[in-house]
């Protein structure tokens, strides 16, 4: 399909495919670990909104695979219907959405939260969302968009760095101490705007305040003009399992407006979501 040998007869290729992406992490992996699965997922994740179409060389460079190994993974994904190719460039198909929808359909949270977000958004005439923590990012699992206030579109599955968002602050503040220590040690705090907190000590202090007050207001840390307020959604044990927010533009709402008008309604919505979740099944927290 690409005019390159697939290396199926080369014993060295199989070894290359089974080499971990990060050798430093190998000591923490058990005998059960399937490195080929890791690499297949890495190939899928190489595609993005900025790179919807990739050549074989692009995928190999992005994943660290050899060209022969990248080709085998791409053609396998094509056989399974997750990838298409015109003979030179590869792109994902809509079937990849099944992977995400399998997770979402197993969660009660999105279906429970959605009507409450719709009611909240109608009341305040602003966008509202629910997210969960996945590694160092927040991932949107439910959303009602009242208006477009960011330069990028936000959809279900959109990810943002947790440290620069109000929902991220709420979710990080809810982590056990050891997990928060790991996060602050391992995460690079890049600057998005002049307001972005990039000092781990300052961020830790902010998260302590969020934990004690029960909410977070982030003022233009992720994008200029974007303000948001978030509160936790707790599970039956009282642990923070998700976060719900209202986002607005700085020209529409002052920080005082957010405290006085948005925060009380947001807290009411979060409580309603928690009540409905308690009557359903527990939230599945991402690893």
Secondary structure as UniProt FT lines:
FT   TURN            8..9
FT   HELIX           11..17
FT   HELIX           23..28
FT   TURN            31..32
FT   HELIX           35..45
FT   STRAND          53..55
FT   HELIX           56..63
FT   HELIX           67..80
FT   STRAND          83..85
FT   STRAND          89..92
FT   HELIX           94..96
FT   HELIX           97..106
FT   HELIX           109..124
FT   STRAND          127..134
FT   TURN            135..136
FT   STRAND          137..144
FT   TURN            156..157
FT   STRAND          159..161
FT   HELIX           162..164
FT   HELIX           166..173
FT   HELIX           177..186
FT   TURN            194..195
FT   HELIX           200..213
FT   STRAND          216..219
FT   TURN            224..225
FT   STRAND          226..234
FT   TURN            236..237
FT   STRAND          240..249
FT   TURN            250..252
FT   HELIX           255..257
FT   HELIX           258..262
FT   HELIX           263..278
//
